[in-house]
Amino acid sequence: MSRIPEGQKPFPHPATDLAIRNPRTGHRDEVIRQASSEDVRKIAERLREGQISWAKLDFPARLETLSRFAEELALRRLALTQALEADTGRRRIAGIEAGVIDGMLAGVRHAAQSFGQMEWRHGLAAPHIRHTSQWTPYDLVGVISPWNFPFLLSMIDALPALAAGCAVLVKPSEVTPRFVGPVMEAVAATPGLGEVFGFVLGGGETGQALAAQVDCVCFTGSVSTGRKVAVQAAQRLIPAFLELGGKDPMIVLEGSDLDAATDAALRGCVLSTGQACQSIERLYVARTIYDDFLERLVAKAAAVRLNHPDITSGDIGPLIFEKQGAVLQAQIDDAKAKGARVLTGGTVETLGGGLWLRPTVIADVDHTMDVMREETFGPILPVMAFDDEDDAVHLANDSDYGLSGAVFAPDLDKAEEIGRRLEVGAISLNDAALTALFHEAGKQSFKASGLGPSRMGADGLGRFLRRKALIANTARPAPLAAFREEPDC
């Protein structure tokens, strides 16, 4: 990547270059050169060659290399944080994201304990036959990561795949690719890692080229693009692990602690400006407490400060992806046109060249409104009343999405009872969006929110290992005559 000099046109090579936008200023101040299909093919071939030796190492040896990589990243944490800040417009969260590598590695180390060498076992139906298994990694894993948490959501797939013995090729979002520079410096400084870990930059065509070269593809992003990745993978008969959109519901039952519930709802919706797949995007509140809940939520939402003009103060940052502003405004306008009340926020603002939206509480919504049906990915809190628990569960399940959700109740037993009825992959009980903070619990996406094993827990590593059976006969092999047709006696 290279910085654009003042006054220079942002596309010196329009066919191959992309200019990168700073979400705080609106300026396109960086250029990436898109990798061609041939570029992708060449790096894929190089990584495949390196994977042969990498796969022969045992888990401890590979983990030692990844620990060295983490040390090299720590030396470049400031540069990594600054790159993430430039792409996402946020400082504190960028710093937190830059520091996730040690926690991820700890999880991978723990998961590796489940995939050691297996003992030989005698068969139950045929004791003279013994069997064991061998864990075999995919040769080359492709990772296509999104723009909202560019470093974290690249590493969440890449690290376990590398630990499993795979080579990994990552294509980050063309919206937020600046983190690749310091990461590749750390890769180059880690002996043995550059032979099996690489990046390619570019847009959709580069992603298609990557999916055409790998043996397994991981994609995090929108449902529409995820479907395309799944189709391409199916045509090649390779696995596709998809983490897609969400429309996470939160149910608040009568008797809940409303201060706690509104705190959790606000954080679960507007943290990272709502630009997270597990953000709360639908609120269902018991009718008996609806007005009280709304009053408290509105007061708290109105007190949230934009992180502008000073990046070192305030609560929420700008919209990262320029096109998302129009999506959010359209959902707000659609709700208003259909009778909903906008109680805070409501207008996407342009400040300093960036796009901003204050937390927007919308009351009296229903399921005819886009804000309750389509993924939002922004700080909008639509609140709807329900009459009884069955009504709440029905409304929460009335969605094409099933990523995660939340339940607030007077006690955890009641929250669990309702949570077990929801058609989503993870439930936060008396809190919200806990999967963003706690990564040890394995989960899978329901409905259109994804496909494949969990990327958390032991499955996060196991999805990159195929199980090979070795079956040994300790007796004499059966002859063909043992299966000869004989007249019935």
Secondary structure, DSSP 8 states (H G I E B T S, - for coil): -EE--TT--S-SSTTTEEEEE-TTT--EEEEEE---HHHHHHHHHHHHHHHHHHHHS-HHHHHHHHHHHHHHHHHTHHHHHHHHHHHHS-SHHHHHHHT-HHHHHHHHHHHHGGGS----EE-SS-TTEEEEEEEEE-SEEEEE--SSSTTHHHHHHHHHHHHHT-EEEEE--TTS-TTHHHHHHHHHTSTTTTTTEEE---SHHHHHHHHTT-SEEEEES-HHHHHHHHHHHHHHT--EEEE----EEEEE-TT--HHHHHHHHHHHHHGGGG-STT-EEEEEEEGGGHHHHHHHHHHHHHT--B--S-TTSSSB---SSTTHHHHHHHHHHHHHHTT-EE-S----EEETTEEE---EEEES--TTSHHHHS---SSEEEEEEESSHHHHHHHHH-SSEES-EEEE-SSHHHHHHHHTTS-SS-EEESSS-GGGT---S----EETTEESS-SSSTHHHHTTEEEEEEEEE-S----GGGG------
